[in-house]
Amino acid sequence: MKRQTLLMAFEELWPILLKISPASPIWRQIRIPAGYFSVLEGVYDEDVLTEWAQKHQRTWWEVTWAFPDYPSEPILQQCRYVADSFSDAVRLKPQLVISYHSLETLTAPDMELFEDLEFGYSERMKRTPELSAAKTEARA
């Protein structure tokens, strides 16, 4: 069985979590307060989950997927909070691949950081020499 670990925005992760059984160990990993969530009963309080989800908007998570050897859907194996911002997440977990769909949640400054990481700062400056000149002039 192959595995892949990705950096994911909470906005992408949340709909996936809601499709998982309340008895799954994933719910314990993400640390929903025990008083609001009963794994033994296999139920959860919808209002509490909504409030918890709102508190985690714009956060980033390390998510590990397992891919069975036979044709099947990937299995969510692990889910860990990483950081409150994209910049902190990539600083703390630079080795992780960023989920393609999570890129849709990036703001302009975060997208610029992603481009710097993806292409390297020097490569980016080579592609846009007028931008490089403008930044040099602005610093002077």
Secondary structure, DSSP 8 states (H G I E B T S, - for coil): -EEEEEEEEHHHHHHHHHTS-TTSHHHHHTT--GGGEETTTTEE-HHHHHHHHHHTTT-EEEEEEEE-SSS---EEEEEEEEESSHHHHHHH-TTSEE-TGGGGG--HHHHHHHHHHHH-HHHHHHH-HHHHHHHHHHH-
